[in-house]
Amino acid sequence: MVQKYQSPVRVYKHSFEMVMAAYEKRFPTCPQIPVFVSSEVLSEAISNDSSLHVIERSCKLNVDAPRLLKKIAGVEYVYFIQKNTLNWKDRTLLIEAHNETFASRVTVLEKCSYSVHPENEEWTCFEQSASLDIKSFFGFENTVEKIAMKQYTANIKRGKEVIEYYLNELIAEGITEIPRWVPPEQKVPAKPAAPPCDLPPHPTPVSRLALNSLAHSSGKEASNAADPSNPDADKLDAEYIERYLGQLTPMQESCLIRLRQWLQETHKGKSEAGEWKAEKIPKDEHILRFLRARDFNLDKAREMLCQSLAWRKQYQVDYILETWRPPGFLQECYAGGWHFHDSDGRPLYILRLGQMDTKGLVKALGEEALLRHVLSINEEGQKRCEENTKIFGRPITSWTCLVDLEGLNMRHLWRPGVKALLRIIEVVEANYPETLGRLLIVRAPRVFPVLWTLVSPFINDNTRQKFLVYSGNNYQGVGGLVDYIDKEIIPDFLGGDCMCTVPEGGLVPKSLYQTEEDLENSDHIKLWTETIYQSAHVFKGAPHEIVIEILESSSVITWDFDILKGDLVFNIFHSKRSPQTIKKDPLTSTPGVDNVQLIEKSWVLGVDYSMVESSLVCREGESIQGSHVTRWPGLYILQWKLTGPASCSSNALPRVDDMLASLQVSSHKCKVMYYTEVLASEDFRGSMTSLESCHSGFSQLSAGTTSSSQSQSSSLVSR
């Protein structure tokens, strides 16, 4: 497996010329980087005007590996070939390197760049990336990979310190400014300046990465440096990471940057000027939670995050704080609320579960509305974490929950209530990972072990480790709440001095109970359970197809879909025949997820139907928005099928029943979530040559999109 690394932007608050002078002082040897032994110049070239300096070296490294491994490999040192390209005119240094030793067994590629900060020309940016691919190494592939990554991350951490060390040396020598390069004809006699920097080798070279990140240190006022609300910020800076995200290892930083970069590459929209622009994507702290939940396994974190983003889009979770208005009785009977913060600055949420009439709430609200209320609490918690990060000047990415179980009894173990609780836990675990910093359970009664036995299997191992349970009065005194919550903030009902405004709960009047039919038709639930999106599974040889009838030419067919699993090809056809939906065997159908095939195997492409848009290959995790202006009335078929060599022709595709009969129900290959709408041309917003989505691929279409008279959003295919 190829290991990859991508650094955040490292900012030196010194000019490019000063940084190059410090870089030169690192060689021919650098005590701060012991693995770098020596180097030898292989070739060197300088342009006539001295603006371009290219030098190639062979670098000798003493890798910290076991003596036995070195003996088996038959080498004491490893050699890298490094090429440095210094452009004094553009003020950039590009360093590229690859391994010469064991090149047939191991491939190491490294790049790094120094460049002028985009907002302050007196500052210098440094970025680096690398990849490691071990094909074979005498049966020690895993050992070599661990050694290489450990050695590499150690050098990365040391790299900035080394440059700063030599910058301080230059300043101590009285060198605080080095003139910039000017063309020879503009040079005038002056006092001797520092000679152009020769380019010594760099043991860990790497490359430039442009990320539309939340923030980075800039040349503006100091108060604006690394401000995540700064709209002009366009890099993920190392100082920003430390200030707003916390201490991360180099490889953790790399995972965050690579996942963010992947999201940007797969979620783009096209502006009317024809330029690609990144759509709104989750904040860095949001991405980081999913990485932590999957122990920084990039593939697993990406899958979990994509599923969650699709869920947020499908159920309009981005708008929940704006749209959800809990009924008045819920505010009185739901015994929970925010209460200052714990001793670490985390927002503190208090839940008096023992005082809550869970049965009454479920019967009066229903499971869906109760879930919606809990999600609004989680969304509010994320906002409070961001606010506390600014207030306390350090990263605060999770909150503390204090649960009081006094009054908990068998009434709370009512089966539908427990079912609702398990559903809430399942949804929160999947979509709000690593948001709970600590859970303090106090006054746990005898019935608590029964409840814990029911819910604990649904709670992630990492989350369970954050639970602290106190029975009786054990929460009082040393070792209790005072270890986690400042004494003056402990609520009065737990023996503290702070008056707590969290509702005390109480019984929900039975007059508010609703029948199941009432709950299904309730307006405040309909917004949650009804979604404009549909889901479909796509099988090998069995694409999913939908038909759209167009009554007037120049109508606009719009679509918005997310690839939840697998890679797909998207096509749109105009049909001259009326398709018939293929009946599926109920035993092979997936509940809640459809699969329909309309193009009959007897149809001939170009005769019975024709392709009106070029095929679009869509990768897993991508969000696609697009539109097609129809030339003729009639029937149009939108198709999602598996990628592969098979063409969209006449009689090559087996039918749904034929394929599903040979597959297990759980063996679907791909899944897509989609929404389509037809707009009259006069209702469409934007030019016909550059159609642009008005909404982010990660944000639900506005509620108005369910009405063609109100909806005006569409786009060219964007990814």
JOHUHU-V643983 format. One record per run of one state. SS is the DSSP state (alpha for helix, beta for strand, coil for the rest). FROM is the first residue (numbers start at 0). TO is the last residue. If there is no record, write none. Layout:
ss->[SS SS]
from->[FROM FROM]
to->[TO TO]
This chain:
ss->[coil beta coil beta coil alpha coil beta coil beta coil alpha coil beta coil beta coil beta coil beta coil alpha coil alpha coil beta coil alpha coil beta alpha coil alpha coil beta coil beta coil alpha coil alpha coil alpha coil alpha coil beta coil beta coil alpha beta coil alpha coil alpha coil beta coil alpha coil alpha coil beta coil alpha coil alpha coil beta coil alpha coil alpha coil beta alpha coil beta coil beta coil alpha coil alpha coil alpha coil beta coil beta coil beta coil beta coil beta coil alpha coil beta coil beta coil beta coil beta coil beta coil beta coil beta coil alpha coil beta coil alpha coil beta coil beta coil alpha coil beta coil]
from->[0 2 6 8 12 15 25 35 46 51 61 66 73 77 87 91 99 105 116 123 134 140 172 183 186 205 206 221 224 236 237 245 249 266 267 270 275 278 283 293 297 314 316 323 327 333 335 341 346 351 352 355 356 357 365 366 392 398 404 409 413 414 431 435 444 447 458 460 464 466 471 480 483 486 489 490 491 494 497 498 505 506 509 512 515 521 522 529 533 539 541 542 543 550 555 565 567 575 585 588 589 590 592 594 604 605 608 611 615 618 622 629 633 642 655 661 669 679 680 683 686 687 689 690 702 706 717 718]
to->[1 5 7 11 14 24 34 45 50 60 65 72 76 86 90 98 104 115 122 133 139 171 182 185 204 205 220 223 235 236 244 248 265 266 269 274 277 282 292 296 313 315 322 326 332 334 340 345 350 351 354 355 356 364 365 391 397 403 408 412 413 430 434 443 446 457 459 463 465 470 479 482 485 488 489 490 493 496 497 504 505 508 511 514 520 521 528 532 538 540 541 542 549 554 564 566 574 584 587 588 589 591 593 603 604 607 610 614 617 621 628 632 641 654 660 668 678 679 682 685 686 688 689 701 705 716 717 718]
